[in-house]
Amino acid sequence: MTDDIVEWRIQPGSWLREREIAARFGVSHAPVREAFRHLARIGLVKVVPWRGTYVIDIDEHAANEVYELWKSLFGVVCRLAAVEMTDRDGRELMHRLVEYKDVTQRTENTFEHIKVSNRIGRFIAKRSNAPLALELLDRVALLARWQHNVYTDSYIETHGNDAAKRSAILYDALCRHIVTRDGDAADAVARDLIGVTQNSFGRALEEYKARHAKTKPSRRRAKVT
């Protein structure tokens, strides 16, 4: 169910029927309620007493908060990675960087860029030897991944992959700062890197909100298949 929400197969604002979810997975209502509580803890749904559970919708303030947290956390793990990463890890990091640059040159598919970028970010986080930071970063990145569905084909066609190219330049600098063990510089560039995505997302969110401006909130029910 988490993947259905993150990939927007269950749309933002949809209400979830406990009975339908239980029938879909062939379980009792108790594990469904626990799943709802888990989704609420990671910020993907809201549980309303006596009414039910619904998938969160895009909110500008909350969306910006996600990116600010992402910048801070990624800055920390990159600073730590500059200290903890081995020479072998550094070579692997630079190899992954080549893959990312290739993707940004080969395709303008924003989701492909994000996918490869996130793999590099997670590799850095895992090599930072900071389990708590990694756990928090994973949670924030999951919310960011959910938010990224505001990107549309028309938006990508209009704006191209300028953000991806800028990100590739910053990722190159970031990885080199990490392998040369310059923690301060790695922290600063890591924040700038997330900032590029934040700015791009902000423009996509404006278009998303404009498309939905005339749509009134409704008690939509998620279609369970």
Secondary structure as UniProt FT lines:
FT   HELIX           2..6
FT   TURN            7..8
FT   TURN            12..13
FT   STRAND          15..16
FT   HELIX           18..25
FT   HELIX           29..41
FT   TURN            42..43
FT   STRAND          45..48
FT   TURN            49..51
FT   STRAND          52..55
FT   HELIX           60..84
FT   HELIX           87..106
FT   HELIX           110..126
FT   TURN            127..129
FT   HELIX           131..147
FT   HELIX           148..150
FT   HELIX           153..159
FT   TURN            160..161
FT   HELIX           162..179
FT   TURN            180..181
FT   HELIX           183..211
FT   TURN            212..214
//
